[in-house]
Amino acid sequence: MVAEREAKKKRRERREFILLRTVAGKEDIVAFVIEDKVKELLKAGQDPGIYSIVVPADIKGYIVVEAKNIHTVVELVKGFSYVKGRVPGVLKLKEIEKMVRTKPFIELIKPGDIVEIISGPFRGMHARVTDVNRVRQEITLEILDAAFPLELKVPVEQIRPVKSKG
Amino acid sequence: MSSRRSRSKKVTYKACTRCRYIVPSDVKQCPVCGSTTFTDNWKGMVIVIDPEKSEIAKIIEAKVPGRYAIRV
């Protein structure tokens, strides 16, 4: 039992979260390339020691790689022009947790916010949120681009936030 | 001709609203949870390579390797 706990602790200690600086807007491509390279190595019977890659939702120009050690990651992205370099030091798991454990989209929307409708007959129009129904996952909107007051209910996946009320 | 070529190159992705698994937009059913509801409105991504060894996979409760959206 103690040995098992010790082994688990040791495994955890070896985990490192490396922050890579990328060209802004190319984070997804860098992550996909690393994923492909790791898959190729795994197919060839090698273990590169990379367990996951995070493309943060709110930070542009950075990705996080969870790996056994820094050197494997550095070797893997060597010569890749979209990678600008590595940020010195490693991140802590708590910091990563904040990045990946986010609230559902509907929790972030509140009455007064300005949103854009991204599908359906009102696609492309801007609207003000008047009510949020979290149970039915529905948003009540007041269309801003209409000549007369127009209210409608849309599913949350049909809108995109433009401006928060604050 | 050129427009056809550019269209074939671009692959768009959508995320399952239930388990956040990311799939190409032509997929009808989520291969992880079986849900048929997807959204194009997602932000951030976690690529899980080894769900058993990854600490991040445990946080997001991912048991299958693949791509997961952070915010749906």
gemmi code that builds the backbone of each chain (N, CA, C; Angstrom):
import gemmi

chains = {
    "A": [
        ("MET", (0.834, -1.211, 0.000), (0.000, 0.000, 0.000), (0.870, 1.262, 0.000)),
        ("VAL", (1.859, 1.260, 0.909), (2.758, 2.423, 1.008), (3.592, 2.545, -0.274)),
        ("ALA", (4.064, 1.378, -0.728), (4.880, 1.351, -1.952), (4.087, 1.864, -3.139)),
        ("GLU", (2.820, 1.463, -3.150), (1.932, 1.888, -4.244), (1.750, 3.413, -4.232)),
        ("ARG", (1.591, 3.927, -2.999), (1.402, 5.371, -2.837), (2.662, 6.126, -3.253)),
        ("GLU", (3.790, 5.558, -2.871), (5.083, 6.158, -3.230), (5.271, 6.202, -4.751)),
        ("ALA", (4.898, 5.082, -5.389), (5.027, 4.975, -6.845), (4.148, 5.998, -7.529)),
        ("LYS", (2.940, 6.156, -6.985), (1.985, 7.119, -7.534), (2.535, 8.542, -7.415)),
        ("LYS", (3.122, 8.827, -6.253), (3.691, 10.144, -5.977), (4.831, 10.439, -6.951)),
        ("LYS", (5.646, 9.418, -7.170), (6.799, 9.547, -8.056), (6.344, 9.847, -9.487)),
        ("ARG", (5.282, 9.118, -9.896), (4.738, 9.308, -11.243), (4.252, 10.742, -11.413)),
        ("ARG", (3.627, 11.250, -10.349), (3.089, 12.602, -10.385), (4.205, 13.629, -10.466)),
        ("GLU", (5.280, 13.378, -9.760), (6.405, 14.313, -9.737), (7.019, 14.476, -11.124)),
        ("ARG", (6.958, 13.397, -11.902), (7.590, 13.426, -13.206), (6.774, 14.183, -14.258)),
        ("ARG", (5.542, 14.520, -13.906), (4.685, 15.228, -14.847), (5.088, 16.690, -14.934)),
        ("GLU", (5.281, 17.187, -16.137), (5.634, 18.597, -16.277), (4.711, 19.280, -17.273)),
        ("PHE", (4.368, 20.516, -16.985), (3.487, 21.273, -17.879), (4.305, 22.384, -18.518)),
        ("ILE", (4.581, 22.215, -19.790), (5.487, 23.135, -20.481), (4.681, 24.122, -21.319)),
        ("LEU", (5.007, 25.389, -21.156), (4.299, 26.440, -21.890), (5.105, 26.815, -23.129)),
        ("LEU", (4.484, 26.620, -24.300), (5.154, 26.954, -25.559), (4.537, 28.210, -26.145)),
        ("ARG", (5.398, 29.083, -26.673), (4.922, 30.309, -27.312), (4.762, 30.019, -28.799)),
        ("THR", (3.598, 30.345, -29.354), (3.353, 30.065, -30.771), (2.984, 31.356, -31.502)),
        ("VAL", (2.918, 31.274, -32.806), (2.425, 32.401, -33.588), (0.936, 32.534, -33.252)),
        ("ALA", (0.475, 33.754, -32.950), (-0.925, 33.952, -32.560), (-1.864, 33.492, -33.673)),
        ("GLY", (-2.853, 32.716, -33.307), (-3.816, 32.207, -34.289), (-3.436, 30.846, -34.859)),
        ("LYS", (-2.224, 30.393, -34.566), (-1.757, 29.098, -35.095), (-1.647, 28.042, -33.984)),
        ("GLU", (-2.257, 28.313, -32.828), (-2.150, 27.403, -31.685), (-2.696, 26.014, -32.032)),
        ("ASP", (-3.859, 25.987, -32.725), (-4.486, 24.703, -33.081), (-3.565, 23.876, -33.970)),
        ("ILE", (-2.964, 24.544, -34.968), (-2.094, 23.834, -35.917), (-0.893, 23.232, -35.195)),
        ("VAL", (-0.292, 24.015, -34.295), (0.857, 23.513, -33.528), (0.441, 22.283, -32.711)),
        ("ALA", (-0.718, 22.387, -32.062), (-1.206, 21.265, -31.243), (-1.457, 20.026, -32.112)),
        ("PHE", (-2.055, 20.225, -33.284), (-2.342, 19.089, -34.182), (-1.047, 18.440, -34.680)),
        ("VAL", (-0.040, 19.283, -34.982), (1.241, 18.746, -35.471), (1.921, 17.915, -34.374)),
        ("ILE", (1.916, 18.444, -33.145), (2.512, 17.686, -32.029), (1.758, 16.364, -31.841)),
        ("GLU", (0.429, 16.443, -31.906), (-0.400, 15.233, -31.762), (-0.027, 14.190, -32.829)),
        ("ASP", (0.095, 14.640, -34.082), (0.454, 13.723, -35.176), (1.827, 13.095, -34.971)),
        ("LYS", (2.775, 13.935, -34.549), (4.139, 13.428, -34.336), (4.161, 12.384, -33.216)),
        ("VAL", (3.430, 12.660, -32.146), (3.364, 11.716, -31.018), (2.724, 10.404, -31.467)),
        ("LYS", (1.648, 10.510, -32.248), (0.962, 9.301, -32.739), (1.891, 8.458, -33.610)),
        ("GLU", (2.664, 9.164, -34.462), (3.630, 8.460, -35.333), (4.657, 7.702, -34.496)),
        ("LEU", (5.169, 8.383, -33.454), (6.174, 7.749, -32.587), (5.587, 6.550, -31.848)),
        ("LEU", (4.347, 6.709, -31.393), (3.682, 5.598, -30.680), (3.480, 4.410, -31.613)),
        ("LYS", (3.139, 4.724, -32.869), (2.959, 3.652, -33.861), (4.268, 2.910, -34.106)),
        ("ALA", (5.366, 3.668, -34.054), (6.690, 3.069, -34.287), (7.215, 2.338, -33.042)),
        ("GLY", (6.405, 2.343, -31.990), (6.790, 1.613, -30.781), (7.597, 2.416, -29.785)),
        ("GLN", (7.708, 3.736, -30.020), (8.449, 4.595, -29.078), (7.468, 5.356, -28.185)),
        ("ASP", (7.885, 5.624, -26.946), (7.039, 6.406, -26.058), (7.652, 7.794, -25.894)),
        ("PRO", (7.065, 8.820, -26.527), (7.641, 10.162, -26.405), (7.385, 10.813, -25.039)),
        ("GLY", (6.508, 10.229, -24.245), (6.233, 10.770, -22.911), (5.409, 12.037, -22.930)),
        ("ILE", (4.562, 12.188, -23.941), (3.656, 13.347, -24.002), (2.234, 12.827, -23.796)),
        ("TYR", (1.551, 13.401, -22.820), (0.248, 12.842, -22.433), (-0.949, 13.673, -22.889)),
        ("SER", (-0.761, 14.976, -22.960), (-1.869, 15.824, -23.451), (-1.351, 17.196, -23.878)),
        ("ILE", (-2.174, 17.885, -24.653), (-1.839, 19.236, -25.126), (-3.053, 20.133, -24.872)),
        ("VAL", (-2.805, 21.316, -24.326), (-3.911, 22.245, -24.045), (-3.767, 23.500, -24.894)),
        ("VAL", (-4.841, 23.838, -25.601), (-4.904, 25.125, -26.303), (-5.874, 25.978, -25.483)),
        ("PRO", (-5.356, 26.910, -24.649), (-6.252, 27.677, -23.769), (-7.308, 28.477, -24.531)),
        ("ALA", (-8.474, 28.621, -23.888), (-9.592, 29.313, -24.541), (-9.381, 30.827, -24.576)),
        ("ASP", (-8.716, 31.366, -23.570), (-8.630, 32.823, -23.452), (-7.233, 33.413, -23.652)),
        ("ILE", (-6.228, 32.563, -23.809), (-4.867, 33.091, -23.981), (-4.396, 32.797, -25.395)),
        ("LYS", (-4.104, 33.866, -26.131), (-3.647, 33.684, -27.524), (-2.131, 33.547, -27.565)),
        ("GLY", (-1.664, 32.704, -28.469), (-0.222, 32.599, -28.689), (0.514, 31.655, -27.758)),
        ("TYR", (-0.211, 30.854, -27.022), (0.434, 29.894, -26.114), (-0.285, 28.551, -26.144)),
        ("ILE", (0.480, 27.466, -25.960), (-0.127, 26.160, -25.713), (0.633, 25.492, -24.569)),
        ("VAL", (-0.030, 24.568, -23.905), (0.594, 23.853, -22.796), (0.728, 22.382, -23.183)),
        ("VAL", (1.908, 21.829, -22.946), (2.123, 20.413, -23.243), (2.409, 19.688, -21.927)),
        ("GLU", (1.645, 18.637, -21.669), (1.867, 17.814, -20.469), (2.790, 16.668, -20.882)),
        ("ALA", (3.976, 16.666, -20.318), (4.968, 15.674, -20.754), (5.806, 15.171, -19.594)),
        ("LYS", (6.521, 14.091, -19.868), (7.393, 13.497, -18.862), (8.575, 14.430, -18.592)),
        ("ASN", (9.156, 14.975, -19.644), (10.225, 15.961, -19.463), (10.253, 16.989, -20.597)),
        ("ILE", (10.946, 18.075, -20.319), (10.981, 19.205, -21.249), (11.680, 18.845, -22.564)),
        ("HIS", (12.747, 18.051, -22.462), (13.588, 17.789, -23.631), (12.835, 17.134, -24.787)),
        ("THR", (11.942, 16.212, -24.469), (11.173, 15.545, -25.534), (10.327, 16.552, -26.299)),
        ("VAL", (9.744, 17.493, -25.564), (8.878, 18.500, -26.192), (9.724, 19.417, -27.079)),
        ("VAL", (10.850, 19.848, -26.552), (11.744, 20.745, -27.302), (12.217, 20.057, -28.592)),
        ("GLU", (12.570, 18.787, -28.486), (13.024, 18.020, -29.649), (11.926, 17.901, -30.701)),
        ("LEU", (10.716, 17.692, -30.208), (9.568, 17.471, -31.091), (9.189, 18.709, -31.913)),
        ("VAL", (9.339, 19.885, -31.313), (8.912, 21.111, -32.014), (10.082, 21.840, -32.684)),
        ("LYS", (11.246, 21.237, -32.617), (12.455, 21.841, -33.201), (12.251, 22.105, -34.702)),
        ("GLY", (12.538, 23.296, -35.140), (12.445, 23.639, -36.552), (11.040, 23.965, -37.030)),
        ("PHE", (10.076, 23.910, -36.134), (8.703, 24.217, -36.517), (8.497, 25.735, -36.410)),
        ("SER", (8.255, 26.365, -37.568), (8.264, 27.827, -37.606), (7.137, 28.491, -36.801)),
        ("TYR", (6.042, 27.800, -36.579), (4.950, 28.393, -35.801), (5.239, 28.399, -34.297)),
        ("VAL", (6.282, 27.680, -33.882), (6.650, 27.685, -32.460), (7.768, 28.699, -32.260)),
        ("LYS", (7.483, 29.704, -31.405), (8.467, 30.770, -31.192), (9.454, 30.425, -30.093)),
        ("GLY", (9.100, 29.490, -29.248), (10.014, 29.109, -28.176), (9.275, 28.616, -26.953)),
        ("ARG", (10.043, 28.371, -25.923), (9.468, 27.843, -24.690), (9.577, 28.909, -23.602)),
        ("VAL", (8.509, 29.012, -22.812), (8.551, 29.949, -21.699), (9.314, 29.258, -20.564)),
        ("PRO", (10.354, 29.890, -20.027), (11.138, 29.228, -18.982), (10.290, 28.840, -17.773)),
        ("GLY", (10.644, 27.722, -17.186), (9.909, 27.233, -16.024), (8.753, 26.355, -16.435)),
        ("VAL", (8.118, 25.770, -15.444), (6.960, 24.914, -15.728), (5.747, 25.409, -14.952)),
        ("LEU", (4.583, 25.076, -15.464), (3.344, 25.499, -14.796), (2.948, 24.481, -13.735)),
        ("LYS", (2.095, 24.908, -12.814), (1.590, 23.987, -11.796), (0.229, 23.465, -12.245)),
        ("LEU", (-0.111, 22.289, -11.733), (-1.383, 21.655, -12.111), (-2.579, 22.552, -11.767)),
        ("LYS", (-2.477, 23.288, -10.654), (-3.580, 24.168, -10.239), (-3.857, 25.251, -11.286)),
        ("GLU", (-2.766, 25.743, -11.892), (-2.908, 26.790, -12.917), (-3.583, 26.223, -14.176)),
        ("ILE", (-3.209, 24.987, -14.500), (-3.805, 24.317, -15.666), (-5.287, 24.052, -15.403)),
        ("GLU", (-5.574, 23.678, -14.163), (-6.953, 23.358, -13.777), (-7.876, 24.554, -14.039)),
        ("LYS", (-7.365, 25.752, -13.724), (-8.152, 26.968, -13.962), (-8.427, 27.161, -15.455)),
        ("MET", (-7.438, 26.745, -16.281), (-7.565, 26.916, -17.732), (-8.595, 25.969, -18.327)),
        ("VAL", (-8.599, 24.731, -17.874), (-9.429, 23.713, -18.530), (-10.805, 23.504, -17.888)),
        ("ARG", (-10.936, 23.871, -16.608), (-12.232, 23.694, -15.959), (-12.991, 24.999, -16.016)),
        ("THR", (-13.680, 25.219, -17.104), (-14.407, 26.480, -17.262), (-15.910, 26.244, -17.139)),
        ("LYS", (-16.587, 27.318, -16.894), (-18.047, 27.245, -16.769), (-18.672, 27.017, -18.144)),
        ("PRO", (-19.839, 26.339, -18.205), (-20.521, 26.208, -19.498), (-20.865, 27.593, -20.043)),
        ("PHE", (-20.956, 27.683, -21.344), (-21.185, 28.943, -22.045), (-22.420, 29.683, -21.501)),
        ("ILE", (-23.487, 28.926, -21.240), (-24.742, 29.558, -20.776), (-24.576, 30.245, -19.414)),
        ("GLU", (-23.644, 29.765, -18.608), (-23.403, 30.366, -17.294), (-22.765, 31.759, -17.417)),
        ("LEU", (-22.103, 31.989, -18.541), (-21.393, 33.252, -18.732), (-22.279, 34.357, -19.305)),
        ("ILE", (-23.443, 33.946, -19.857), (-24.329, 34.932, -20.474), (-25.295, 35.492, -19.427)),
        ("LYS", (-25.456, 36.810, -19.467), (-26.421, 37.418, -18.541), (-27.241, 38.488, -19.265)),
        ("PRO", (-28.436, 38.796, -18.731), (-29.264, 39.817, -19.377), (-28.500, 41.132, -19.562)),
        ("GLY", (-28.657, 41.723, -20.731), (-27.971, 42.979, -21.046), (-26.791, 42.771, -21.983)),
        ("ASP", (-26.293, 41.537, -22.079), (-25.164, 41.254, -22.977), (-25.592, 41.401, -24.438)),
        ("ILE", (-24.663, 41.789, -25.261), (-24.926, 41.870, -26.705), (-24.352, 40.612, -27.355)),
        ("VAL", (-25.162, 39.950, -28.164), (-24.720, 38.718, -28.824), (-24.998, 38.784, -30.325)),
        ("GLU", (-24.367, 37.857, -31.035), (-24.618, 37.752, -32.474), (-25.284, 36.405, -32.729)),
        ("ILE", (-26.310, 36.396, -33.555), (-26.985, 35.140, -33.885), (-26.195, 34.478, -35.017)),
        ("ILE", (-25.789, 33.216, -34.809), (-24.892, 32.589, -35.786), (-25.568, 31.534, -36.667)),
        ("SER", (-26.820, 31.218, -36.395), (-27.542, 30.328, -37.317), (-29.038, 30.603, -37.277)),
        ("GLY", (-29.745, 30.052, -38.219), (-31.189, 30.281, -38.313), (-31.510, 31.483, -39.181)),
        ("PRO", (-32.799, 31.859, -39.288), (-33.197, 32.955, -40.187), (-32.642, 34.323, -39.789)),
        ("PHE", (-32.270, 34.494, -38.538), (-31.746, 35.795, -38.075), (-30.223, 35.824, -38.026)),
        ("ARG", (-29.603, 34.909, -38.689), (-28.148, 34.784, -38.711), (-27.451, 36.104, -39.101)),
        ("GLY", (-26.440, 36.463, -38.324), (-25.673, 37.678, -38.613), (-26.195, 38.906, -37.881)),
        ("MET", (-27.384, 38.803, -37.289), (-27.964, 39.964, -36.600), (-27.453, 40.043, -35.160)),
        ("HIS", (-27.409, 41.272, -34.647), (-27.006, 41.477, -33.259), (-28.252, 41.613, -32.391)),
        ("ALA", (-28.136, 41.155, -31.153), (-29.300, 41.199, -30.262), (-28.855, 41.404, -28.824)),
        ("ARG", (-29.806, 41.897, -28.011), (-29.543, 42.080, -26.584), (-30.245, 40.959, -25.815)),
        ("VAL", (-29.526, 40.361, -24.860), (-30.102, 39.277, -24.052), (-31.068, 39.884, -23.041)),
        ("THR", (-32.310, 39.368, -23.024), (-33.270, 39.875, -22.038), (-33.537, 38.846, -20.940)),
        ("ASP", (-33.360, 37.555, -21.276), (-33.590, 36.512, -20.261), (-32.767, 35.264, -20.595)),
        ("VAL", (-32.321, 34.564, -19.561), (-31.547, 33.333, -19.751), (-32.254, 32.194, -19.027)),
        ("ASN", (-32.652, 31.156, -19.784), (-33.292, 29.995, -19.171), (-32.284, 28.852, -19.147)),
        ("ARG", (-31.661, 28.651, -17.975), (-30.579, 27.662, -17.862), (-31.096, 26.228, -17.905)),
        ("VAL", (-32.330, 26.023, -17.508), (-32.906, 24.669, -17.512), (-33.159, 24.211, -18.944)),
        ("ARG", (-33.774, 25.099, -19.727), (-34.089, 24.746, -21.130), (-32.965, 25.103, -22.097)),
        ("GLN", (-31.888, 25.672, -21.568), (-30.729, 26.071, -22.389), (-31.164, 27.023, -23.506)),
        ("GLU", (-32.022, 27.983, -23.119), (-32.603, 28.894, -24.095), (-32.347, 30.345, -23.690)),
        ("ILE", (-32.160, 31.193, -24.680), (-31.899, 32.611, -24.432), (-33.003, 33.441, -25.094)),
        ("THR", (-33.533, 34.401, -24.354), (-34.511, 35.314, -24.958), (-33.770, 36.569, -25.409)),
        ("LEU", (-34.003, 36.936, -26.659), (-33.266, 38.045, -27.251), (-34.173, 39.144, -27.779)),
        ("GLU", (-33.605, 40.344, -27.812), (-34.285, 41.472, -28.440), (-33.384, 41.890, -29.603)),
        ("ILE", (-33.903, 41.721, -30.813), (-33.088, 42.015, -32.005), (-32.809, 43.512, -32.106)),
        ("LEU", (-31.535, 43.860, -32.251), (-31.167, 45.281, -32.319), (-31.247, 45.820, -33.745)),
        ("ASP", (-31.031, 44.925, -34.709), (-30.999, 45.377, -36.108), (-32.403, 45.517, -36.724)),
        ("ALA", (-33.439, 45.135, -35.985), (-34.798, 45.197, -36.541), (-35.366, 46.610, -36.427)),
        ("ALA", (-36.259, 46.958, -37.368), (-36.850, 48.303, -37.387), (-37.890, 48.471, -36.271)),
        ("PHE", (-38.468, 47.351, -35.821), (-39.468, 47.405, -34.744), (-39.054, 46.408, -33.660)),
        ("PRO", (-39.531, 46.587, -32.420), (-39.107, 45.686, -31.339), (-39.480, 44.227, -31.648)),
        ("LEU", (-38.494, 43.386, -31.620), (-38.705, 41.980, -31.965), (-38.014, 41.106, -30.930)),
        ("GLU", (-38.801, 40.270, -30.292), (-38.239, 39.392, -29.263), (-38.347, 37.942, -29.719)),
        ("LEU", (-37.302, 37.162, -29.472), (-37.380, 35.745, -29.832), (-36.525, 34.905, -28.900)),
        ("LYS", (-36.879, 33.600, -28.854), (-36.129, 32.669, -28.017), (-35.303, 31.784, -28.927)),
        ("VAL", (-34.012, 31.629, -28.581), (-33.141, 30.769, -29.399), (-32.333, 29.834, -28.488)),
        ("PRO", (-31.959, 28.639, -29.000), (-31.075, 27.769, -28.209), (-29.705, 28.419, -28.040)),
        ("VAL", (-29.053, 28.123, -26.935), (-27.778, 28.779, -26.608), (-26.696, 28.554, -27.664)),
        ("GLU", (-26.763, 27.417, -28.389), (-25.720, 27.153, -29.392), (-25.860, 28.008, -30.656)),
        ("GLN", (-26.967, 28.789, -30.720), (-27.163, 29.628, -31.912), (-26.639, 31.049, -31.744)),
        ("ILE", (-25.999, 31.338, -30.615), (-25.500, 32.705, -30.418), (-24.007, 32.722, -30.069)),
        ("ARG", (-23.430, 33.902, -30.317), (-22.016, 34.105, -29.977), (-21.907, 35.439, -29.234)),
        ("PRO", (-21.198, 35.490, -28.105), (-21.124, 36.755, -27.371), (-20.323, 37.801, -28.139)),
        ("VAL", (-20.792, 39.031, -28.102), (-20.096, 40.137, -28.759), (-19.579, 41.102, -27.699)),
        ("LYS", (-20.481, 41.498, -26.788), (-20.094, 42.455, -25.755), (-20.796, 42.100, -24.448)),
        ("SER", (-19.999, 42.007, -23.409), (-20.584, 41.700, -22.104), (-21.026, 42.982, -21.418)),
        ("LYS", (-22.117, 42.874, -20.656), (-22.644, 44.047, -19.957), (-21.627, 44.522, -18.901)),
        ("GLY", (-20.845, 43.573, -18.415), (-19.807, 43.891, -17.438), (-20.187, 43.590, -16.016)),
    ],
    "B": [
        ("MET", (-12.296, 25.815, -60.098), (-11.309, 24.770, -59.802), (-10.573, 25.069, -58.507)),
        ("SER", (-10.114, 26.368, -58.425), (-9.358, 26.734, -57.233), (-10.244, 26.725, -55.996)),
        ("SER", (-11.542, 27.138, -56.171), (-12.428, 27.152, -55.017), (-12.682, 25.738, -54.520)),
        ("ARG", (-12.767, 24.772, -55.464), (-12.991, 23.394, -55.058), (-11.792, 22.878, -54.263)),
        ("ARG", (-10.600, 23.280, -54.713), (-9.397, 22.814, -54.046), (-9.321, 23.353, -52.613)),
        ("SER", (-9.635, 24.668, -52.454), (-9.541, 25.251, -51.124), (-10.602, 24.658, -50.202)),
        ("ARG", (-11.787, 24.316, -50.749), (-12.844, 23.754, -49.921), (-12.456, 22.369, -49.401)),
        ("SER", (-11.789, 21.609, -50.246), (-11.436, 20.257, -49.841), (-10.349, 20.258, -48.761)),
        ("LYS", (-9.555, 21.346, -48.719), (-8.472, 21.416, -47.737), (-8.993, 21.780, -46.347)),
        ("LYS", (-10.006, 22.633, -46.293), (-10.466, 23.157, -45.022), (-11.380, 22.150, -44.298)),
        ("VAL", (-10.970, 21.771, -43.103), (-11.797, 20.863, -42.304), (-12.288, 21.645, -41.095)),
        ("THR", (-13.612, 21.708, -40.940), (-14.141, 22.402, -39.778), (-14.560, 21.374, -38.729)),
        ("TYR", (-14.529, 21.806, -37.503), (-14.829, 20.896, -36.401), (-15.988, 21.419, -35.565)),
        ("LYS", (-16.700, 20.491, -34.936), (-17.774, 20.870, -34.009), (-17.576, 20.068, -32.724)),
        ("ALA", (-18.197, 20.556, -31.646), (-18.023, 19.884, -30.350), (-19.341, 19.314, -29.862)),
        ("CYS", (-19.272, 18.138, -29.268), (-20.464, 17.505, -28.686), (-20.865, 18.316, -27.456)),
        ("THR", (-22.132, 18.674, -27.356), (-22.578, 19.509, -26.232), (-22.621, 18.733, -24.917)),
        ("ARG", (-22.643, 17.400, -25.010), (-22.711, 16.599, -23.781), (-21.313, 16.293, -23.223)),
        ("CYS", (-20.437, 15.732, -24.065), (-19.114, 15.317, -23.556), (-17.965, 16.191, -24.055)),
        ("ARG", (-18.257, 17.172, -24.925), (-17.280, 18.136, -25.455), (-16.269, 17.537, -26.428)),
        ("TYR", (-16.484, 16.315, -26.861), (-15.565, 15.679, -27.807), (-15.654, 16.407, -29.150)),
        ("ILE", (-14.504, 16.692, -29.744), (-14.477, 17.440, -31.006), (-14.410, 16.465, -32.178)),
        ("VAL", (-15.303, 16.667, -33.134), (-15.357, 15.813, -34.329), (-15.443, 16.685, -35.586)),
        ("PRO", (-15.053, 16.143, -36.748), (-15.249, 16.908, -37.996), (-16.736, 17.195, -38.208)),
        ("SER", (-17.044, 18.314, -38.873), (-18.439, 18.752, -38.970), (-19.367, 17.785, -39.718)),
        ("ASP", (-18.830, 16.826, -40.477), (-19.706, 15.896, -41.194), (-20.139, 14.685, -40.348)),
        ("VAL", (-19.606, 14.550, -39.149), (-19.961, 13.415, -38.277), (-21.348, 13.653, -37.671)),
        ("LYS", (-22.203, 12.613, -37.708), (-23.593, 12.772, -37.246), (-23.771, 12.409, -35.764)),
        ("GLN", (-22.977, 11.446, -35.292), (-23.147, 10.992, -33.905), (-21.801, 11.010, -33.170)),
        ("CYS", (-21.836, 11.412, -31.908), (-20.601, 11.472, -31.119), (-20.069, 10.057, -30.874)),
        ("PRO", (-18.821, 9.784, -31.234), (-18.280, 8.436, -31.042), (-18.017, 8.074, -29.573)),
        ("VAL", (-18.053, 9.089, -28.688), (-17.780, 8.834, -27.263), (-19.071, 8.584, -26.475)),
        ("CYS", (-20.028, 9.540, -26.557), (-21.233, 9.412, -25.737), (-22.484, 9.054, -26.547)),
        ("GLY", (-22.398, 9.096, -27.856), (-23.544, 8.734, -28.695), (-24.535, 9.855, -28.923)),
        ("SER", (-24.237, 11.049, -28.365), (-25.151, 12.180, -28.526), (-25.179, 12.667, -29.986)),
        ("THR", (-26.290, 13.292, -30.353), (-26.399, 13.818, -31.720), (-26.464, 15.349, -31.733)),
        ("THR", (-26.292, 15.966, -30.549), (-26.313, 17.436, -30.517), (-24.885, 17.981, -30.453)),
        ("PHE", (-24.602, 18.831, -31.409), (-23.261, 19.417, -31.516), (-23.376, 20.931, -31.598)),
        ("THR", (-22.262, 21.606, -31.357), (-22.228, 23.052, -31.525), (-20.935, 23.474, -32.243)),
        ("ASP", (-21.088, 24.527, -33.057), (-19.909, 25.093, -33.722), (-19.278, 26.168, -32.846)),
        ("ASN", (-20.006, 26.534, -31.804), (-19.585, 27.615, -30.921), (-18.791, 27.061, -29.732)),
        ("TRP", (-17.543, 26.726, -29.969), (-16.695, 26.211, -28.888), (-15.358, 26.935, -28.890)),
        ("LYS", (-14.699, 26.909, -27.735), (-13.444, 27.662, -27.580), (-12.452, 26.854, -26.755)),
        ("GLY", (-11.199, 26.891, -27.135), (-10.160, 26.170, -26.390), (-10.250, 24.675, -26.629)),
        ("MET", (-9.106, 23.995, -26.444), (-9.105, 22.560, -26.764), (-8.075, 21.824, -25.909)),
        ("VAL", (-8.424, 20.606, -25.532), (-7.470, 19.720, -24.865), (-7.332, 18.484, -25.741)),
        ("ILE", (-6.104, 18.176, -26.151), (-5.872, 16.949, -26.920), (-5.341, 15.905, -25.940)),
        ("VAL", (-6.139, 14.899, -25.697), (-5.732, 13.842, -24.766), (-5.079, 12.718, -25.572)),
        ("ILE", (-3.832, 12.440, -25.239), (-3.108, 11.368, -25.941), (-3.133, 10.088, -25.107)),
        ("ASP", (-2.837, 10.229, -23.821), (-2.854, 9.075, -22.933), (-3.758, 9.362, -21.726)),
        ("PRO", (-5.036, 8.969, -21.788), (-5.956, 9.337, -20.700), (-5.610, 8.711, -19.344)),
        ("GLU", (-4.872, 7.615, -19.355), (-4.516, 6.970, -18.076), (-3.393, 7.717, -17.352)),
        ("LYS", (-2.444, 8.206, -18.102), (-1.295, 8.883, -17.485), (-1.503, 10.392, -17.343)),
        ("SER", (-2.391, 10.963, -18.129), (-2.568, 12.411, -18.127), (-3.369, 12.909, -16.921)),
        ("GLU", (-2.812, 13.909, -16.244), (-3.505, 14.532, -15.108), (-4.628, 15.438, -15.623)),
        ("ILE", (-4.386, 16.064, -16.768), (-5.394, 16.965, -17.343), (-6.622, 16.169, -17.786)),
        ("ALA", (-6.390, 14.973, -18.329), (-7.512, 14.113, -18.739), (-8.395, 13.779, -17.546)),
        ("LYS", (-7.763, 13.610, -16.371), (-8.541, 13.316, -15.159), (-9.386, 14.527, -14.755)),
        ("ILE", (-8.826, 15.707, -14.914), (-9.573, 16.926, -14.535), (-10.811, 17.079, -15.428)),
        ("ILE", (-10.638, 16.868, -16.712), (-11.777, 17.056, -17.628), (-12.609, 15.770, -17.787)),
        ("GLU", (-12.221, 14.739, -17.029), (-12.917, 13.436, -17.016), (-12.982, 12.804, -18.403)),
        ("ALA", (-11.856, 12.881, -19.109), (-11.780, 12.260, -20.434), (-11.203, 10.850, -20.306)),
        ("LYS", (-11.944, 9.897, -20.821), (-11.488, 8.508, -20.738), (-11.068, 7.946, -22.090)),
        ("VAL", (-11.381, 8.694, -23.121), (-11.057, 8.256, -24.485), (-10.046, 9.243, -25.087)),
        ("PRO", (-8.983, 8.771, -25.723), (-8.058, 9.712, -26.365), (-8.760, 10.506, -27.461)),
        ("GLY", (-8.371, 11.734, -27.635), (-8.995, 12.558, -28.671), (-8.977, 14.018, -28.288)),
        ("ARG", (-9.757, 14.799, -29.012), (-9.782, 16.243, -28.802), (-11.063, 16.655, -28.081)),
        ("TYR", (-10.917, 17.479, -27.067), (-12.068, 17.930, -26.280), (-12.086, 19.462, -26.226)),
        ("ALA", (-13.263, 20.044, -26.342), (-13.388, 21.500, -26.247), (-13.361, 21.909, -24.784)),
        ("ILE", (-12.797, 23.079, -24.496), (-12.770, 23.562, -23.111), (-14.083, 24.262, -22.778)),
        ("ARG", (-14.499, 25.169, -23.650), (-15.770, 25.880, -23.401), (-16.746, 25.623, -24.539)),
        ("VAL", (-17.930, 25.139, -24.175), (-18.965, 24.823, -25.179), (-20.168, 25.708, -24.929)),
    ],
}
model = gemmi.Model(1)
for chain_id, residues in chains.items():
    chain = gemmi.Chain(chain_id)
    for i, (resn, *xyz) in enumerate(residues, 1):
        res = gemmi.Residue()
        res.name, res.seqid = resn, gemmi.SeqId(i, " ")
        for name, pos in zip(("N", "CA", "C"), xyz):
            atom = gemmi.Atom()
            atom.name, atom.element = name, gemmi.Element(name[0])
            atom.pos, atom.b_iso = gemmi.Position(*pos), 0.0
            res.add_atom(atom)
        chain.add_residue(res)
    model.add_chain(chain)
structure = gemmi.Structure()
structure.add_model(model)
structure.setup_entities()
